[in-house]
């Protein structure tokens, strides 16, 4: 047998559509939970007493958990093998822990006895985010482990499709429980709406079920099988400081493509963080005409009781955030079906940049939508009366959905071909720094900018997110997309072994 034939014998076998589907199916449930969090965490924290400036600070727990958890889990999963597999044990543990956090967070007002409900809610948000990250990173590595290079675009497209279907269902759930089941969507100060509480219960069940599906339907390749590297040896008796030094040394040897993608990631995730945190107050103020004082906990405490019309408007705006988040996720899911063929025809970089540009223009266009005229809307599952401007928000969601689909798929498709096989997990974990860092920067400064520069007019910070997304689109052209690039040298290999 020739060397070429020997190498080909070690390549991953092609998977059927349903095998790729099963590998990625758990993403649907994890994103279901993420979507519930993204659409409702600001609503919950605001009801529990957070003001607009501090909202982004509470949301910092999400990227910080990702920054801490994903590299650790990535490195650990590279060295793990048991009867569940290499990545599956971490996916399962993350799913169980996230489900527990989802059950507890919306009940913060009734469960917190020794600390404030707001602090308890923030703690549950941290637990959920840590758990989501515990599951997410091994999922990314699992797709890379199982899917051969020639099916990688298809694999990440299916993954993106499932993520967005989960996001649609999770985002729309509180609205559906209010308008189809009849649960109340309003909440008194210091409480959480019943529709949101039960949505989190359902979300925890869906997430855990889909994770179990992937874990028990996917048989991972053993280390050294089908092109996978042998199991990395665990380091023994190495001080933590030395491990950290080795870890940061590994970051210095990361592929050039990863460094170039970091700039794109910074601008795109900076924008996404702002969207998740401030869309609810932005459309409540800009479309429903609610004054910013109704998001000030000190003012709410001074008046004791929130007027019924304000409570109803905030509840309606909060539900509508779920609808438009579901819309951009649905557009992203549809777009993800075609993105593989588009990238094959026009190139990854062009489609990636075009998609981010569409998202940036979508953010900016929200500023132009302002019509409070009531209109009856048929959403298929129910009919509802909302301001005309709320309906018009579906248009910018098309561009935002295109950007979201590209962000979920393109960086990983570009990156996967440049990673050394033996360190896929740890490098995928390190790559999460490019997701967490811009969110941390956004979380630290966005609230201050909103309060001190934009005078709590939240629509302005959404426009700032649009500008950031356009800068991300420009940055794509500085990325070198070389799927044949392999970074594997003696120094980086020795560094990983020491972690």
Secondary structure, DSSP 8 states (H G I E B T S, - for coil): --HHHHHHHTS-----HHHHHHHHTHHHHHHHHHHHHHHHHHHHHHHHT--HHHHHHHTHHHHHHHHHHHHHHHHHHHT--BTTBSSHHHHHHHHHHHHHHHHHHTTHHHH-SSS-HHHHHHHHHHHHHHHHHHHHHHHHHHHHHHS-GGGHHHHHHHHHHHHHHHHHHHHHHHHHIIIII-------TT---HHHHHHHHHHHHHHHHHHHHHHHH-----TTSTT---------S--HHHHHHHHHHHHHTS-HHHHHHHHHHHHHHHHHHHHHHHHHHHHHHHTS---GGGG-HHHHHHH-S--HHHHHHHHHHHHHHHHHHHHHHHHHHHHHHHHHHHHHHH-HHHHHHHHHHHHHHHHHHHTT-----EEEEE-SS-EEEEEHHHHHHHHHHHHHHHHHHHHHHHHHHHHHTTS-GGGHHHHHHHHTHHHHHHHHHHHHHHHHHHHHTSTT-HHHHHHHHHHHHHHHHHHGGG----TT-----HHHHHHHHH-
